[in-house]
C-alpha cells in the first residue's frame, strides 16, 4: 500500500502492515480499542462458557481477567502503533505542499 | 525544490515474506514458552501460576485440555504481538529516520515536523500500559511490591531504552533544524555586516531587495526564536500526563482530609 496525494507524493507503508492472518484486523477499519474490547469479551466469553457448561471447578475471577486482558492489551497496542505510524506518514505526505519553498 | 521530494523509497524497510514467516514462528515460540513457563512454575505462589496450575489437572471428559488450549492460544497471540511490535518498532525507526533525513526543513513553518514527535510519545504511552499490567499478572501472594521490583523496574528500563531508540528520527530532525538555524543566522549576520550577496543562499533570496536593515533584524530574531524540538503540537498532551500524577496525589490528600 502506498500513500499518495495530489502532488504525486508517495510513501510506501508496506513495512508497517500486519500479515499472516492479522491483516484483516488492520483493514477492517475498526478502532484498535474496539478490537481489544472484542478480543477481551471473546476470551472471557469462552472462559465463562467453559466454566458454565464443562467445568467441574471455578477458576479465580481476577486471573481470568488478567489472561483475557493481556491478549487484548498487546493486540490493541500493536495495532494502535501500526495505525499511528501509517497516519503519521499520511500526514507527512499531506504536508508535502507546506514544505515546498517556492 | 522539486515536487517529488517526498517520493521516499522505504522498500528497504519492507520485510520479505520469509522474515515475516520467521517473525510469526518466533512469536508462536515465545508465546508457547510463556505459557509453558507458567505451567513449569505452577508450584510457585504467583497468581499466574495459581491460574495455570489447575489447568494441568483439568480434564473435561470428551474435551481434555480445552481450557489449557484456550489459555495457550491467548499466550501465543501475546507472543506474536510482542515480536510483531518489536519488529514494527525497528522498522518504524528505519523508515522515519529515512524520512527525517530527506524531508526539507522550513524554519518559518516547523509545525508540520511535530509529526516526528508522535511516534516516541505513542510508543511511550503504549509501553507504559504494558509495564503497568505485567507486574500485576506476576504478582505473588507475598505482595505486589515483591513482584514490581524484580519485574517492573527492568521493564521501566526497557521502556526508557525503547523510547530513546524511537526518538532517533526526532533527534535527527532536531539536529537538522539546529543546523538550518545556524546557517540561516550566519547568512543574515553577513548581510547585516554589509555582504548582502549572502542572502542569495538564504530562504528569503527571492525577496532580498525588500528586506532593509530593520526587516533583517526582525527576521534574525524570528529565526533565533524557532524551537529546535518540534513538539509544539504535543505540549498539551505532555503537560497533561506530567500534571496527572501530582494532581492525583493532591486530590487523594484532599479526599482523605475531607473524610
Interface residues (C-beta under 8 A of the other chain):
Chain A: X7 X8 X9 X10 X11 X12 X13 X14 X15 X16 X18 X19 X20 X22 X43 X46 X47 X50 X54 X55 X56 X57 X59 X60 X62 X63 X64 X66 X67 X68 X69 X70 X71 X73 X74 X75 X77 X78 X80 X81 X82 X84 X85 X88 X89 X91 X92 X93 X95 X96 X98 X99 X100 X101 X102
Chain B: X1 X3 X4 X5 X6 X7 X8 X9 X10 X11 X13 X14 X15 X20 X21 X24 X47 X48 X50 X51 X54 X58 X60 X61 X63 X66 X67 X70 X71 X74 X75 X77 X78 X80 X81 X82 X84 X85 X88 X89 X91 X92 X94 X95 X96 X99 X103 X104 X106 X109 X112 X115 X116 X118 X119 X122 X123 X126 X127 X129 X130 X133 X136 X137 X203 X206
